[in-house]
Amino acid sequence: MQLTTGFASPPIDAARAFRLVLDAMAHPARIVDLPEIEAPAPCSPAAAIVLLTLVDATTPLHLAGAHDSESVRDWVRFHLGAPLVGPQDAAFALGAWDALCPLGRFPQGSADYPDRSATLIVEAAELRNDGARLTGPGIEAEAYLALPDTAALQANAAQFPRGLDFLFTSNVQLAALPRSTRIGGA
């Protein structure tokens, strides 16, 4: 088994990465550059950093599609110790958009406990600040982000305070789409 490394200096690198992930979540559609690390194929460096930062041995993780590979499973076991689960039990899920759909398979939270929903880490070919018009908390006036399925994400946002949160990753870039974000047309 050939494992890729995690953070070079775990306490310092994790703190920096956590601030960057929080910045992305606080400012939906802002594309943030994360540090370069070696990630297990087909995982992007940005997705690996998100996992190293937000997932641990107490965090149920679902790997979807091509990301449910031996190299990613071994890396998760070694670096995170996270239990690998089906979509219905996931706190986090990683995969390409098509592999993660349909979204209804993941915990959506409830009226009493909206925080008991999943965060989906969606691997994309690229992140672009065009496409759907976004408004809401953390966005001064409006922002734009190319989304894989505007209608599905609008339906998710309509459930607020329930619903899923999304972290879109591509290479070393990250952009967030919290469920509180209102999504207009492209």
CYANA upper distance limits for C-alpha pairs under 8 A (distance plus 0.5 A):
  1 MET  CA     74 ASP  CA      8.40
  2 GLN  CA     71 SER  CA      8.49
  3 LEU  CA     40 PRO  CA      7.90
  3 LEU  CA     71 SER  CA      7.93
  3 LEU  CA     74 ASP  CA      7.85
  3 LEU  CA     75 TRP  CA      6.59
  4 THR  CA     38 GLU  CA      6.31
  4 THR  CA     39 ALA  CA      6.53
  4 THR  CA     40 PRO  CA      6.63
  4 THR  CA     75 TRP  CA      7.66
  5 THR  CA     37 ILE  CA      8.15
  5 THR  CA     38 GLU  CA      6.73
  5 THR  CA     39 ALA  CA      8.02
  6 GLY  CA     10 PRO  CA      8.27
  6 GLY  CA     37 ILE  CA      7.56
  6 GLY  CA     38 GLU  CA      7.80
  6 GLY  CA     39 ALA  CA      8.44
  6 GLY  CA     52 LEU  CA      7.90
  6 GLY  CA     79 HIS  CA      7.43
  7 PHE  CA     13 ASP  CA      6.58
  7 PHE  CA     14 ALA  CA      7.76
  7 PHE  CA     37 ILE  CA      7.72
  8 ALA  CA     13 ASP  CA      7.73
  9 SER  CA     13 ASP  CA      6.14
 10 PRO  CA     14 ALA  CA      6.07
 11 PRO  CA     15 ALA  CA      6.71
 12 ILE  CA     16 ARG  CA      6.82
 13 ASP  CA     17 ALA  CA      6.54
 14 ALA  CA     18 PHE  CA      6.43
 14 ALA  CA     52 LEU  CA      7.92
 14 ALA  CA     53 THR  CA      6.31
 15 ALA  CA     19 ARG  CA      6.86
 16 ARG  CA     20 LEU  CA      6.92
 17 ALA  CA     21 VAL  CA      6.67
 17 ALA  CA     34 LEU  CA      7.43
 17 ALA  CA     35 PRO  CA      8.31
 17 ALA  CA     49 ILE  CA      7.47
 17 ALA  CA     50 VAL  CA      8.20
 17 ALA  CA     53 THR  CA      7.10
 18 PHE  CA     22 LEU  CA      6.57
 18 PHE  CA     53 THR  CA      6.41
 18 PHE  CA     54 LEU  CA      8.30
 19 ARG  CA     23 ASP  CA      6.56
 20 LEU  CA     24 ALA  CA      6.79
 20 LEU  CA     32 VAL  CA      7.44
 20 LEU  CA     34 LEU  CA      7.61
 21 VAL  CA     25 MET  CA      6.79
 21 VAL  CA     50 VAL  CA      7.73
 21 VAL  CA    174 LEU  CA      8.21
 22 LEU  CA     26 ALA  CA      6.50
 23 ASP  CA     27 HIS  CA      6.65
 24 ALA  CA     28 PRO  CA      6.65
 24 ALA  CA     29 ALA  CA      7.91
 24 ALA  CA     30 ARG  CA      6.41
 24 ALA  CA     31 ILE  CA      7.52
 24 ALA  CA     32 VAL  CA      6.86
 24 ALA  CA    174 LEU  CA      7.62
 24 ALA  CA    175 ALA  CA      6.26
 24 ALA  CA    176 ALA  CA      5.99
 25 MET  CA    175 ALA  CA      8.15
 25 MET  CA    176 ALA  CA      5.69
 25 MET  CA    177 LEU  CA      7.53
 25 MET  CA    178 PRO  CA      7.17
 26 ALA  CA    137 PRO  CA      8.35
 26 ALA  CA    138 GLY  CA      5.93
 27 HIS  CA    137 PRO  CA      8.36
 27 HIS  CA    138 GLY  CA      5.17
 27 HIS  CA    139 ILE  CA      6.50
 27 HIS  CA    176 ALA  CA      8.03
 28 PRO  CA    138 GLY  CA      6.90
 28 PRO  CA    139 ILE  CA      7.10
 28 PRO  CA    143 ALA  CA      8.22
 28 PRO  CA    175 ALA  CA      7.32
 28 PRO  CA    176 ALA  CA      5.64
 28 PRO  CA    177 LEU  CA      5.77
 28 PRO  CA    178 PRO  CA      7.33
 28 PRO  CA    181 THR  CA      7.81
 29 ALA  CA    129 ASN  CA      7.51
 29 ALA  CA    134 LEU  CA      8.30
 29 ALA  CA    143 ALA  CA      6.83
 29 ALA  CA    144 TYR  CA      6.83
 29 ALA  CA    145 LEU  CA      6.03
 29 ALA  CA    175 ALA  CA      5.84
 29 ALA  CA    176 ALA  CA      6.29
 29 ALA  CA    177 LEU  CA      7.00
 30 ARG  CA    129 ASN  CA      8.42
 30 ARG  CA    175 ALA  CA      6.17
 30 ARG  CA    176 ALA  CA      7.78
 31 ILE  CA    127 LEU  CA      7.84
 31 ILE  CA    128 ARG  CA      8.46
 31 ILE  CA    129 ASN  CA      8.30
 31 ILE  CA    173 GLN  CA      6.87
 31 ILE  CA    174 LEU  CA      6.07
 31 ILE  CA    175 ALA  CA      5.25
 32 VAL  CA    173 GLN  CA      6.07
 32 VAL  CA    174 LEU  CA      5.68
 32 VAL  CA    175 ALA  CA      6.83
 33 ASP  CA    172 VAL  CA      6.23
 33 ASP  CA    173 GLN  CA      5.15
 33 ASP  CA    174 LEU  CA      6.99
 34 LEU  CA     46 ALA  CA      6.65
 34 LEU  CA     49 ILE  CA      8.19
 34 LEU  CA    172 VAL  CA      5.71
 34 LEU  CA    173 GLN  CA      6.44
 34 LEU  CA    174 LEU  CA      7.68
 35 PRO  CA     45 PRO  CA      8.39
 35 PRO  CA     46 ALA  CA      8.23
 35 PRO  CA    172 VAL  CA      7.05
 36 GLU  CA     45 PRO  CA      6.51
 36 GLU  CA     46 ALA  CA      8.14
 36 GLU  CA    172 VAL  CA      6.62
 37 ILE  CA     45 PRO  CA      5.96
 37 ILE  CA     48 ALA  CA      8.39
 37 ILE  CA     49 ILE  CA      8.12
 38 GLU  CA     45 PRO  CA      6.78
 39 ALA  CA     43 CYS  CA      6.38
 39 ALA  CA     44 SER  CA      6.61
 39 ALA  CA     45 PRO  CA      5.71
 39 ALA  CA     48 ALA  CA      6.39
 40 PRO  CA     44 SER  CA      8.26
 40 PRO  CA     48 ALA  CA      8.48
 40 PRO  CA     71 SER  CA      6.41
 40 PRO  CA     72 VAL  CA      6.11
 40 PRO  CA     75 TRP  CA      7.41
 41 ALA  CA     67 HIS  CA      8.39
 41 ALA  CA     71 SER  CA      7.33
 41 ALA  CA     72 VAL  CA      7.47
 42 PRO  CA     66 ALA  CA      7.49
 42 PRO  CA     67 HIS  CA      6.69
 42 PRO  CA     72 VAL  CA      8.34
 43 CYS  CA     47 ALA  CA      6.77
 43 CYS  CA     48 ALA  CA      7.00
 43 CYS  CA     67 HIS  CA      7.19
 43 CYS  CA     72 VAL  CA      7.84
 43 CYS  CA    123 GLU  CA      8.31
 44 SER  CA     48 ALA  CA      6.78
 44 SER  CA    123 GLU  CA      7.86
 44 SER  CA    169 THR  CA      7.68
 44 SER  CA    170 SER  CA      6.74
 44 SER  CA    171 ASN  CA      5.50
 44 SER  CA    172 VAL  CA      7.49
 45 PRO  CA     49 ILE  CA      6.69
 45 PRO  CA    170 SER  CA      8.46
 45 PRO  CA    171 ASN  CA      6.17
 45 PRO  CA    172 VAL  CA      5.91
 46 ALA  CA     50 VAL  CA      6.76
 46 ALA  CA    169 THR  CA      6.24
 46 ALA  CA    170 SER  CA      7.05
 46 ALA  CA    171 ASN  CA      6.39
 46 ALA  CA    172 VAL  CA      5.01
 46 ALA  CA    173 GLN  CA      6.33
 46 ALA  CA    174 LEU  CA      6.86
 47 ALA  CA     51 LEU  CA      6.73
 47 ALA  CA     94 LEU  CA      8.38
 47 ALA  CA    121 ILE  CA      7.38
 47 ALA  CA    123 GLU  CA      7.84
 47 ALA  CA    169 THR  CA      6.35
 47 ALA  CA    170 SER  CA      8.24
 48 ALA  CA     52 LEU  CA      6.62
 49 ILE  CA     53 THR  CA      6.50
 50 VAL  CA     54 LEU  CA      6.43
 50 VAL  CA     55 VAL  CA      8.27
 51 LEU  CA     55 VAL  CA      5.62
 51 LEU  CA     80 LEU  CA      8.38
 52 LEU  CA     56 ASP  CA      8.09
 52 LEU  CA     79 HIS  CA      7.85
 52 LEU  CA     80 LEU  CA      7.30
 55 VAL  CA     59 THR  CA      6.06
 55 VAL  CA     61 LEU  CA      8.33
 55 VAL  CA     80 LEU  CA      7.07
 55 VAL  CA     82 ALA  CA      7.34
 55 VAL  CA     92 PHE  CA      8.28
 56 ASP  CA     80 LEU  CA      5.34
 56 ASP  CA     81 GLY  CA      6.65
 56 ASP  CA     82 ALA  CA      5.80
 57 ALA  CA     80 LEU  CA      6.36
 57 ALA  CA     81 GLY  CA      5.02
 57 ALA  CA     82 ALA  CA      4.63
 57 ALA  CA     83 PRO  CA      7.11
 58 THR  CA     82 ALA  CA      6.74
 58 THR  CA     83 PRO  CA      7.85
 59 THR  CA     82 ALA  CA      6.10
 59 THR  CA     83 PRO  CA      7.23
 59 THR  CA     90 ALA  CA      8.45
 59 THR  CA     91 ALA  CA      6.78
 59 THR  CA     92 PHE  CA      7.93
 60 PRO  CA     82 ALA  CA      6.52
 60 PRO  CA     83 PRO  CA      5.58
 60 PRO  CA     84 LEU  CA      6.50
 60 PRO  CA     85 VAL  CA      6.56
 60 PRO  CA     89 ASP  CA      7.31
 60 PRO  CA     90 ALA  CA      5.50
 60 PRO  CA     91 ALA  CA      5.82
 60 PRO  CA     92 PHE  CA      7.07
 61 LEU  CA     82 ALA  CA      6.86
 61 LEU  CA     83 PRO  CA      6.62
 61 LEU  CA     84 LEU  CA      5.50
 61 LEU  CA     85 VAL  CA      6.31
 61 LEU  CA     90 ALA  CA      5.72
 61 LEU  CA     91 ALA  CA      6.62
 61 LEU  CA     92 PHE  CA      5.46
 61 LEU  CA     93 ALA  CA      6.02
 61 LEU  CA     94 LEU  CA      8.27
 62 HIS  CA     84 LEU  CA      6.12
 62 HIS  CA     85 VAL  CA      5.70
 62 HIS  CA     86 GLY  CA      6.26
 62 HIS  CA     87 PRO  CA      6.26
 62 HIS  CA     90 ALA  CA      6.12
 62 HIS  CA     91 ALA  CA      8.48
 62 HIS  CA     92 PHE  CA      6.85
 62 HIS  CA     93 ALA  CA      4.96
 62 HIS  CA     94 LEU  CA      6.87
 63 LEU  CA     67 HIS  CA      6.03
 63 LEU  CA     68 ASP  CA      5.24
 63 LEU  CA     84 LEU  CA      7.83
 63 LEU  CA     93 ALA  CA      6.30
 63 LEU  CA     94 LEU  CA      5.62
 63 LEU  CA     95 GLY  CA      6.77
 64 ALA  CA     68 ASP  CA      5.89
 64 ALA  CA     93 ALA  CA      7.67
 64 ALA  CA     94 LEU  CA      6.53
 64 ALA  CA     95 GLY  CA      5.38
 64 ALA  CA     96 ALA  CA      7.96
 64 ALA  CA     99 ALA  CA      5.98
 64 ALA  CA    100 LEU  CA      6.54
 65 GLY  CA     95 GLY  CA      6.75
 65 GLY  CA     96 ALA  CA      7.74
 65 GLY  CA     99 ALA  CA      5.46
 65 GLY  CA    100 LEU  CA      8.16
 66 ALA  CA     95 GLY  CA      7.69
 67 HIS  CA     72 VAL  CA      6.93
 67 HIS  CA     94 LEU  CA      7.39
 67 HIS  CA     95 GLY  CA      6.15
 68 ASP  CA     72 VAL  CA      7.16
 68 ASP  CA     73 ARG  CA      7.22
 69 SER  CA     73 ARG  CA      6.57
 70 GLU  CA     74 ASP  CA      6.45
 71 SER  CA     75 TRP  CA      6.65
 72 VAL  CA     76 VAL  CA      6.57
 73 ARG  CA     77 ARG  CA      6.66
 74 ASP  CA     78 PHE  CA      6.65
 75 TRP  CA     79 HIS  CA      6.39
 75 TRP  CA     80 LEU  CA      8.26
 76 VAL  CA     80 LEU  CA      5.62
 76 VAL  CA     81 GLY  CA      6.60
 76 VAL  CA     82 ALA  CA      7.00
 77 ARG  CA     81 GLY  CA      4.91
 77 ARG  CA     82 ALA  CA      6.90
 85 VAL  CA     89 ASP  CA      6.59
 85 VAL  CA     90 ALA  CA      6.66
 86 GLY  CA     90 ALA  CA      6.99
 87 PRO  CA     93 ALA  CA      7.82
 87 PRO  CA    105 ARG  CA      6.31
 87 PRO  CA    106 PHE  CA      5.68
 87 PRO  CA    107 PRO  CA      8.31
 88 GLN  CA    105 ARG  CA      6.04
 88 GLN  CA    106 PHE  CA      5.33
 88 GLN  CA    107 PRO  CA      6.34
 89 ASP  CA    106 PHE  CA      7.67
 89 ASP  CA    107 PRO  CA      7.38
 90 ALA  CA    106 PHE  CA      7.18
 90 ALA  CA    107 PRO  CA      7.52
 90 ALA  CA    118 ALA  CA      6.61
 91 ALA  CA    107 PRO  CA      8.12
 91 ALA  CA    116 ARG  CA      8.18
 91 ALA  CA    117 SER  CA      7.03
 91 ALA  CA    118 ALA  CA      4.90
 91 ALA  CA    119 THR  CA      6.75
 92 PHE  CA    118 ALA  CA      5.82
 92 PHE  CA    119 THR  CA      5.30
 92 PHE  CA    120 LEU  CA      6.19
 92 PHE  CA    121 ILE  CA      7.75
 93 ALA  CA    100 LEU  CA      8.26
 93 ALA  CA    118 ALA  CA      7.77
 93 ALA  CA    119 THR  CA      6.99
 93 ALA  CA    120 LEU  CA      5.33
 93 ALA  CA    121 ILE  CA      6.40
 94 LEU  CA    100 LEU  CA      8.15
 94 LEU  CA    120 LEU  CA      6.59
 94 LEU  CA    121 ILE  CA      5.24
 94 LEU  CA    122 VAL  CA      6.63
 94 LEU  CA    123 GLU  CA      7.96
 95 GLY  CA     99 ALA  CA      6.52
 95 GLY  CA    100 LEU  CA      6.55
 95 GLY  CA    121 ILE  CA      7.06
 95 GLY  CA    122 VAL  CA      5.99
 95 GLY  CA    123 GLU  CA      6.29
 96 ALA  CA    100 LEU  CA      6.86
 96 ALA  CA    122 VAL  CA      5.83
 96 ALA  CA    123 GLU  CA      5.30
 96 ALA  CA    124 ALA  CA      7.02
 97 TRP  CA    101 CYS  CA      6.87
 97 TRP  CA    122 VAL  CA      6.31
 97 TRP  CA    123 GLU  CA      7.51
 97 TRP  CA    124 ALA  CA      8.13
 97 TRP  CA    148 PRO  CA      7.49
100 LEU  CA    120 LEU  CA      8.46
100 LEU  CA    122 VAL  CA      8.40
101 CYS  CA    105 ARG  CA      8.30
104 GLY  CA    108 GLN  CA      8.06
106 PHE  CA    117 SER  CA      7.90
106 PHE  CA    118 ALA  CA      6.74
107 PRO  CA    116 ARG  CA      7.36
107 PRO  CA    117 SER  CA      5.16
107 PRO  CA    118 ALA  CA      6.03
107 PRO  CA    163 GLY  CA      8.46
107 PRO  CA    164 LEU  CA      8.25
108 GLN  CA    114 PRO  CA      7.76
108 GLN  CA    116 ARG  CA      7.44
108 GLN  CA    117 SER  CA      4.93
108 GLN  CA    118 ALA  CA      7.09
108 GLN  CA    162 ARG  CA      6.23
108 GLN  CA    163 GLY  CA      5.07
108 GLN  CA    164 LEU  CA      6.40
109 GLY  CA    113 TYR  CA      6.25
109 GLY  CA    114 PRO  CA      4.66
109 GLY  CA    115 ASP  CA      6.37
109 GLY  CA    116 ARG  CA      4.95
109 GLY  CA    117 SER  CA      4.84
109 GLY  CA    118 ALA  CA      8.47
109 GLY  CA    162 ARG  CA      5.78
109 GLY  CA    163 GLY  CA      6.96
110 SER  CA    114 PRO  CA      5.33
110 SER  CA    115 ASP  CA      8.45
110 SER  CA    116 ARG  CA      7.70
110 SER  CA    162 ARG  CA      6.57
111 ALA  CA    161 PRO  CA      7.94
111 ALA  CA    162 ARG  CA      7.30
114 PRO  CA    161 PRO  CA      6.45
114 PRO  CA    162 ARG  CA      5.38
114 PRO  CA    163 GLY  CA      8.01
115 ASP  CA    162 ARG  CA      8.15
117 SER  CA    162 ARG  CA      7.85
117 SER  CA    163 GLY  CA      7.01
117 SER  CA    164 LEU  CA      6.47
118 ALA  CA    164 LEU  CA      6.05
118 ALA  CA    165 ASP  CA      7.26
119 THR  CA    164 LEU  CA      6.25
119 THR  CA    165 ASP  CA      5.21
119 THR  CA    166 PHE  CA      6.12
119 THR  CA    167 LEU  CA      7.81
120 LEU  CA    164 LEU  CA      7.65
120 LEU  CA    165 ASP  CA      6.81
120 LEU  CA    166 PHE  CA      5.40
120 LEU  CA    167 LEU  CA      6.67
121 ILE  CA    166 PHE  CA      6.50
121 ILE  CA    167 LEU  CA      5.23
121 ILE  CA    168 PHE  CA      6.33
121 ILE  CA    169 THR  CA      7.46
122 VAL  CA    166 PHE  CA      7.50
122 VAL  CA    167 LEU  CA      6.57
122 VAL  CA    168 PHE  CA      5.24
122 VAL  CA    169 THR  CA      6.59
123 GLU  CA    168 PHE  CA      6.47
123 GLU  CA    169 THR  CA      5.46
123 GLU  CA    170 SER  CA      6.42
124 ALA  CA    168 PHE  CA      7.20
124 ALA  CA    169 THR  CA      6.47
124 ALA  CA    170 SER  CA      5.77
125 ALA  CA    170 SER  CA      6.40
126 GLU  CA    169 THR  CA      8.36
126 GLU  CA    170 SER  CA      5.86
126 GLU  CA    171 ASN  CA      8.32
127 LEU  CA    145 LEU  CA      8.04
127 LEU  CA    146 ALA  CA      7.34
127 LEU  CA    168 PHE  CA      8.09
127 LEU  CA    169 THR  CA      7.90
127 LEU  CA    170 SER  CA      6.95
127 LEU  CA    173 GLN  CA      7.83
127 LEU  CA    174 LEU  CA      8.29
127 LEU  CA    175 ALA  CA      7.98
128 ARG  CA    145 LEU  CA      6.35
128 ARG  CA    146 ALA  CA      6.05
129 ASN  CA    143 ALA  CA      8.03
129 ASN  CA    144 TYR  CA      5.47
129 ASN  CA    145 LEU  CA      4.89
129 ASN  CA    146 ALA  CA      6.71
130 ASP  CA    144 TYR  CA      5.37
130 ASP  CA    145 LEU  CA      5.39
130 ASP  CA    146 ALA  CA      5.72
131 GLY  CA    144 TYR  CA      6.34
131 GLY  CA    145 LEU  CA      5.88
131 GLY  CA    146 ALA  CA      4.92
131 GLY  CA    147 LEU  CA      7.35
131 GLY  CA    185 GLY  CA      8.25
131 GLY  CA    186 ALA  CA      5.08
132 ALA  CA    144 TYR  CA      5.94
132 ALA  CA    145 LEU  CA      6.12
132 ALA  CA    146 ALA  CA      6.57
132 ALA  CA    147 LEU  CA      7.22
132 ALA  CA    150 THR  CA      7.57
132 ALA  CA    183 ILE  CA      7.04
132 ALA  CA    184 GLY  CA      6.35
132 ALA  CA    185 GLY  CA      5.68
132 ALA  CA    186 ALA  CA      4.47
133 ARG  CA    142 GLU  CA      7.11
133 ARG  CA    143 ALA  CA      6.38
133 ARG  CA    144 TYR  CA      5.30
133 ARG  CA    145 LEU  CA      7.59
133 ARG  CA    183 ILE  CA      6.45
133 ARG  CA    184 GLY  CA      5.41
133 ARG  CA    185 GLY  CA      6.61
133 ARG  CA    186 ALA  CA      6.71
134 LEU  CA    139 ILE  CA      8.30
134 LEU  CA    142 GLU  CA      6.06
134 LEU  CA    143 ALA  CA      5.53
134 LEU  CA    144 TYR  CA      6.20
134 LEU  CA    145 LEU  CA      8.01
134 LEU  CA    181 THR  CA      7.01
134 LEU  CA    182 ARG  CA      6.13
134 LEU  CA    183 ILE  CA      5.32
134 LEU  CA    184 GLY  CA      6.61
135 THR  CA    139 ILE  CA      6.39
135 THR  CA    140 GLU  CA      8.45
135 THR  CA    141 ALA  CA      7.16
135 THR  CA    142 GLU  CA      5.49
135 THR  CA    143 ALA  CA      7.06
135 THR  CA    181 THR  CA      6.47
135 THR  CA    182 ARG  CA      5.69
135 THR  CA    183 ILE  CA      7.23
136 GLY  CA    142 GLU  CA      8.44
136 GLY  CA    180 SER  CA      7.27
136 GLY  CA    181 THR  CA      5.53
136 GLY  CA    182 ARG  CA      6.26
137 PRO  CA    180 SER  CA      7.43
137 PRO  CA    181 THR  CA      7.16
139 ILE  CA    143 ALA  CA      7.10
149 ASP  CA    153 LEU  CA      6.86
150 THR  CA    154 GLN  CA      6.50
150 THR  CA    183 ILE  CA      8.05
150 THR  CA    185 GLY  CA      7.80
150 THR  CA    186 ALA  CA      8.45
151 ALA  CA    155 ALA  CA      6.71
152 ALA  CA    156 ASN  CA      6.78
153 LEU  CA    157 ALA  CA      6.69
153 LEU  CA    183 ILE  CA      8.04
154 GLN  CA    158 ALA  CA      6.65
154 GLN  CA    182 ARG  CA      7.84
154 GLN  CA    183 ILE  CA      6.22
154 GLN  CA    184 GLY  CA      8.30
155 ALA  CA    159 GLN  CA      7.41
156 ASN  CA    160 PHE  CA      8.04
156 ASN  CA    163 GLY  CA      5.96
156 ASN  CA    164 LEU  CA      7.15
156 ASN  CA    179 ARG  CA      7.36
157 ALA  CA    163 GLY  CA      7.07
157 ALA  CA    179 ARG  CA      5.50
157 ALA  CA    180 SER  CA      6.79
157 ALA  CA    181 THR  CA      7.12
157 ALA  CA    182 ARG  CA      6.95
157 ALA  CA    183 ILE  CA      8.01
159 GLN  CA    163 GLY  CA      6.10
160 PHE  CA    179 ARG  CA      6.76
160 PHE  CA    180 SER  CA      6.68
161 PRO  CA    179 ARG  CA      7.83
161 PRO  CA    180 SER  CA      7.58
162 ARG  CA    179 ARG  CA      8.10
163 GLY  CA    179 ARG  CA      6.45
164 LEU  CA    178 PRO  CA      7.92
164 LEU  CA    179 ARG  CA      6.33
165 ASP  CA    176 ALA  CA      8.35
165 ASP  CA    177 LEU  CA      6.65
165 ASP  CA    178 PRO  CA      5.06
165 ASP  CA    179 ARG  CA      5.66
166 PHE  CA    176 ALA  CA      6.24
166 PHE  CA    177 LEU  CA      5.49
166 PHE  CA    178 PRO  CA      6.50
166 PHE  CA    179 ARG  CA      8.23
167 LEU  CA    174 LEU  CA      7.23
167 LEU  CA    175 ALA  CA      6.36
167 LEU  CA    176 ALA  CA      5.00
167 LEU  CA    177 LEU  CA      6.81
168 PHE  CA    174 LEU  CA      6.13
168 PHE  CA    175 ALA  CA      5.67
168 PHE  CA    176 ALA  CA      6.54
168 PHE  CA    177 LEU  CA      8.31
169 THR  CA    173 GLN  CA      6.11
169 THR  CA    174 LEU  CA      5.10
169 THR  CA    175 ALA  CA      7.14
170 SER  CA    174 LEU  CA      7.15
177 LEU  CA    181 THR  CA      7.08
